[in-house]
Amino acid sequence: MRQSLILIRTLGVLIAMAAFVGPASGLWAQESGAGNPHVTNDLDPARKAFIDGFPRIGLNSAPGDAAMLRILVESSGAKRGVEVGTATGYGAILMGIGFERTGGKLVTVDIDPKMVKIARENLRTAGLDGVVTVVQGDALEVLPKLEGSFDFVYIDAVKSDYLKYFQALEPKLEAGAMIVADNVIRSAGAMPDFFAAINNSPNYISTTIRSDDSKRDGMLVIYKVK
């Protein structure tokens, strides 16, 4: 019953967020209006200022996508999350706030030592270094070694390896887990095996959403029903 209620509530969030997408206006933001993410309004001034002024790079999640990730974490009550592809930590910070609110933890993995160093500094500045752990290494080697089960996964790394990341984590996924995969519109040609694994399994339901139109792309949101 709890999983069904979480699914219904989360799908409502997805529908509401997907309805408010404005036209593109470059990398940094969408045009002002209802479609803009408003996901830092409840934060203390210092943390809000840091996130609102975050020096994003092209590898970071778009603001609307990062906002959606926080909303999904909090609304689902997720406790143990994994991010594949940290970059400088923008998405990890927004998810980290969600996990801070649920009393959970996030592990984020990146192969680039420079990115890992910057991400750790940014998480420390945001006051989330006790919630989010940054692991340096090849995700295909790190993920199989992670202990315990997980109820939230965000994949945003090498597109042709999405199925491999998913397979490494699938045995650790709880029923009711949510998996979010980025760049599934523009990079669809690189991941047909991943789509087939999800679409042909009775264990998952999924939908593609575009929560930030600035990059003309979308995220696949997957729910593990059993």
C-alpha positions as CSV (number, residue, x, y, z in Angstrom):
1,M,0.0,0.0,0.0
2,R,2.8,2.5,0.9
3,Q,4.5,1.8,-2.4
4,S,1.3,2.4,-4.3
5,L,0.6,5.7,-2.5
6,I,4.2,6.8,-3.2
7,L,3.8,5.9,-6.9
8,I,0.5,7.8,-7.2
9,R,2.0,10.8,-5.5
10,T,5.2,10.8,-7.5
11,L,3.3,10.4,-10.8
12,G,1.2,13.4,-9.9
13,V,4.5,15.3,-9.3
14,L,5.7,14.2,-12.8
15,I,2.6,15.3,-14.5
16,A,2.5,18.7,-12.8
17,M,6.2,19.4,-13.5
18,A,6.0,18.2,-17.1
19,A,3.1,20.6,-17.7
20,F,5.2,23.6,-16.9
21,V,8.1,23.7,-19.4
22,G,8.9,26.9,-21.1
23,P,10.8,27.6,-24.4
24,A,14.6,27.2,-24.5
25,S,16.9,30.1,-23.8
26,G,20.4,28.6,-23.8
27,L,22.3,26.6,-21.3
28,W,21.9,28.6,-18.2
29,A,18.2,29.1,-17.8
30,Q,14.8,28.9,-19.4
31,E,12.7,32.0,-20.0
32,S,11.2,33.5,-16.8
33,G,7.8,32.3,-15.9
34,A,5.9,29.4,-14.4
35,G,8.2,26.9,-16.1
36,N,11.3,28.0,-14.2
37,P,12.4,25.8,-11.3
38,H,11.7,27.2,-7.9
39,V,13.4,24.6,-5.8
40,T,15.5,26.7,-3.4
41,N,12.7,28.9,-1.9
42,D,12.7,26.9,1.4
43,L,16.4,27.0,2.0
44,D,18.4,29.2,4.4
45,P,19.8,32.3,2.7
46,A,23.4,31.2,2.5
47,R,22.6,27.8,0.9
48,K,20.0,29.3,-1.4
49,A,22.5,32.0,-2.6
50,F,25.2,29.3,-3.3
51,I,22.9,27.1,-5.3
52,D,21.2,29.9,-7.2
53,G,24.7,31.3,-8.1
54,F,26.3,27.9,-8.8
55,P,28.9,28.1,-11.6
56,R,27.4,25.3,-13.7
57,I,29.2,23.7,-16.6
58,G,27.9,21.8,-19.6
59,L,28.3,18.4,-17.8
60,N,26.0,19.5,-14.9
61,S,22.3,18.8,-14.8
62,A,20.1,21.5,-16.1
63,P,18.3,23.5,-13.3
64,G,14.9,22.1,-14.1
65,D,16.3,18.5,-14.1
66,A,18.1,19.0,-10.8
67,A,14.9,20.5,-9.3
68,M,13.0,17.4,-10.5
69,L,15.6,15.1,-8.9
70,R,15.2,16.8,-5.6
71,I,11.4,16.6,-5.8
72,L,11.5,12.9,-6.7
73,V,13.8,12.1,-3.9
74,E,11.7,13.9,-1.3
75,S,8.3,12.9,-2.6
76,S,9.3,9.2,-2.7
77,G,10.9,9.3,0.7
78,A,14.1,7.7,-0.7
79,K,16.8,6.7,1.8
80,R,19.7,5.3,-0.2
81,G,20.7,6.8,-3.5
82,V,23.4,6.4,-6.2
83,E,24.4,8.9,-8.8
84,V,26.5,7.8,-11.8
85,G,28.3,10.9,-13.1
86,T,28.9,13.6,-10.6
87,A,30.6,16.4,-12.7
88,T,31.0,19.4,-10.3
89,G,28.1,18.3,-8.0
90,Y,25.2,20.5,-9.0
91,G,22.7,17.6,-9.3
92,A,24.2,15.9,-6.2
93,I,23.6,19.1,-4.2
94,L,19.9,19.2,-5.1
95,M,19.5,15.5,-4.6
96,G,21.5,15.8,-1.4
97,I,19.0,18.3,0.0
98,G,16.3,15.8,-0.7
99,F,18.1,13.1,1.1
100,E,18.9,15.4,4.0
101,R,15.1,15.9,4.3
102,T,14.4,12.2,4.2
103,G,17.2,11.2,6.5
104,G,18.9,9.4,3.7
105,K,22.3,9.2,2.0
106,L,23.6,9.6,-1.5
107,V,26.7,8.0,-3.1
108,T,27.9,9.7,-6.3
109,V,30.6,8.3,-8.6
110,D,32.8,10.0,-11.1
111,I,35.9,8.9,-12.9
112,D,37.6,12.3,-13.2
113,P,39.7,13.3,-10.2
114,K,39.4,17.0,-11.0
115,M,35.6,16.8,-11.0
116,V,35.6,14.7,-7.8
117,K,37.8,17.4,-6.0
118,I,35.5,20.2,-7.1
119,A,32.4,18.3,-6.3
120,R,33.6,17.6,-2.8
121,E,34.4,21.2,-2.2
122,N,31.0,22.3,-3.5
123,L,29.2,19.8,-1.3
124,R,31.2,21.0,1.7
125,T,30.3,24.6,0.9
126,A,26.6,23.5,0.7
127,G,26.8,21.8,4.0
128,L,26.0,18.4,2.5
129,D,29.3,16.5,2.8
130,G,27.8,14.5,5.6
131,V,24.9,13.4,3.4
132,V,26.6,12.9,0.0
133,T,29.7,10.8,-0.5
134,V,31.8,11.3,-3.7
135,V,33.6,8.2,-4.9
136,Q,36.3,8.5,-7.5
137,G,36.6,5.6,-10.0
138,D,35.1,3.9,-13.0
139,A,31.4,3.4,-12.2
140,L,31.5,-0.1,-13.9
141,E,34.0,-1.1,-11.3
142,V,32.6,0.9,-8.3
143,L,28.9,0.0,-8.6
144,P,29.2,-3.8,-8.2
145,K,31.2,-3.2,-5.0
146,L,28.6,-1.0,-3.3
147,E,27.0,-2.7,-0.4
148,G,23.4,-2.8,0.6
149,S,20.2,-1.9,-1.3
150,F,19.2,1.3,-3.0
151,D,15.8,3.0,-3.7
152,F,17.0,5.8,-5.9
153,V,19.4,5.9,-8.9
154,Y,20.3,8.7,-11.2
155,I,22.4,7.8,-14.3
156,D,24.2,10.6,-16.3
157,A,27.5,9.3,-17.6
158,V,28.7,7.4,-20.7
159,K,25.4,7.0,-22.7
160,S,26.4,3.7,-24.4
161,D,27.0,2.2,-20.9
162,Y,23.6,2.9,-19.4
163,L,22.6,-0.8,-19.6
164,K,25.8,-1.8,-17.9
165,Y,25.3,0.7,-15.1
166,F,21.7,-0.5,-14.7
167,Q,22.7,-4.2,-14.6
168,A,25.4,-3.5,-12.0
169,L,22.8,-1.9,-9.7
170,E,19.7,-4.0,-10.5
171,P,20.4,-6.7,-7.9
172,K,20.6,-4.0,-5.3
173,L,17.3,-2.3,-6.2
174,E,14.4,-2.5,-3.7
175,A,10.8,-2.9,-4.9
176,G,9.6,0.7,-5.2
177,A,13.0,2.0,-6.3
178,M,13.2,4.8,-8.8
179,I,15.7,5.0,-11.6
180,V,16.2,8.2,-13.5
181,A,18.3,8.2,-16.7
182,D,19.3,11.5,-18.4
183,N,19.7,12.5,-22.0
184,V,17.4,9.8,-23.3
185,I,16.0,11.9,-26.2
186,R,19.1,13.3,-27.9
187,S,21.3,10.3,-27.1
188,A,18.6,7.7,-27.7
189,G,20.7,6.1,-30.4
190,A,23.4,5.2,-28.0
191,M,21.2,3.2,-25.6
192,P,18.7,0.9,-27.4
193,D,19.8,-2.0,-25.3
194,F,19.0,-0.1,-22.1
195,F,15.5,0.9,-23.4
196,A,14.8,-2.8,-24.4
197,A,15.8,-4.0,-21.0
198,I,13.3,-1.6,-19.3
199,N,10.5,-1.9,-21.9
200,N,10.5,-5.7,-22.0
201,S,10.6,-6.3,-18.3
202,P,7.4,-6.8,-16.2
203,N,9.3,-5.4,-13.2
204,Y,9.4,-1.8,-14.4
205,I,7.1,1.0,-15.6
206,S,8.6,4.2,-17.1
207,T,7.9,7.5,-18.8
208,T,10.1,10.2,-20.4
209,I,9.8,13.7,-19.1
210,R,11.3,17.0,-20.1
211,S,11.6,19.1,-17.0
212,D,14.0,21.7,-18.5
213,D,13.7,22.7,-22.1
214,S,17.0,24.6,-22.2
215,K,18.9,21.5,-23.5
216,R,16.2,20.0,-25.7
217,D,16.5,16.6,-24.0
218,G,14.7,14.6,-21.4
219,M,14.9,12.1,-18.6
220,L,13.5,8.5,-18.4
221,V,11.9,8.0,-15.0
222,I,11.6,4.3,-14.2
223,Y,9.7,2.8,-11.3
224,K,10.5,-0.8,-10.0
225,V,7.1,-2.2,-9.3
226,K,8.3,-5.6,-8.0
